[in-house]
Amino acid sequence: MCHGRRYKKFGYSKDNKVNQVQVVMGLLIDDHGIPVSYELFPGNTNDFKTFEPVLRRMRDEYGIKN
């Protein structure tokens, strides 16, 4: 199975594009706007559900404590 199929899903389009699949990207940036990390999600994922998984993964990868 192609990995792209895992992410390409029909979802809410902020550009009003209908009948097109999309991919959601959760992007973490530092206080200067420099990208620090990202994660891809299926196109039908609500934006509000992307922050915690990306933050959790960063904590695990870099050993960040509260």
C-alpha positions in Angstrom: 0.0 0.0 0.0 1.3 3.4 -0.9 2.0 5.7 2.1 0.2 8.5 0.3 -3.1 6.7 0.5 -2.9 6.8 4.2 -2.9 10.6 4.3 -4.9 11.6 1.2 -8.5 11.9 2.5 -11.5 14.0 1.8 -11.9 16.7 4.5 -12.8 20.3 5.1 -11.1 22.5 2.6 -10.2 26.1 3.7 -9.8 26.9 0.0 -13.4 25.7 -0.9 -11.9 23.0 -3.1 -14.5 20.3 -3.4 -14.0 16.7 -4.6 -10.2 16.9 -3.9 -8.3 14.9 -1.4 -6.0 16.7 1.0 -3.3 16.1 3.6 -3.1 18.0 6.9 0.3 19.0 8.3 0.8 19.9 11.9 3.8 22.3 12.1 5.6 23.5 15.2 7.6 26.7 15.0 9.8 28.4 17.6 9.2 32.0 18.8 11.1 33.3 15.7 8.8 31.4 13.3 11.4 28.8 12.4 10.0 25.4 11.8 11.0 22.9 14.5 9.0 19.8 13.7 6.1 18.6 11.7 3.8 15.6 11.3 1.4 14.6 8.5 -2.2 13.6 9.2 -5.0 12.3 7.1 -6.9 15.0 5.2 -10.0 14.4 7.3 -8.3 15.3 10.6 -9.5 18.4 12.4 -6.8 21.0 12.8 -7.4 21.1 16.6 -6.4 17.4 16.8 -2.9 17.9 15.4 -1.1 19.8 18.1 -1.0 17.3 20.9 0.3 14.4 18.9 3.1 16.5 17.4 4.0 17.9 20.8 3.9 14.5 22.4 6.3 13.1 19.7 8.7 16.0 20.2 8.7 15.4 24.0 9.5 11.7 23.4 12.2 12.3 20.8 14.0 15.0 22.6 13.4 13.9 26.2 11.6 17.1 27.1 10.1 17.2 30.6 7.2 19.4 31.8 
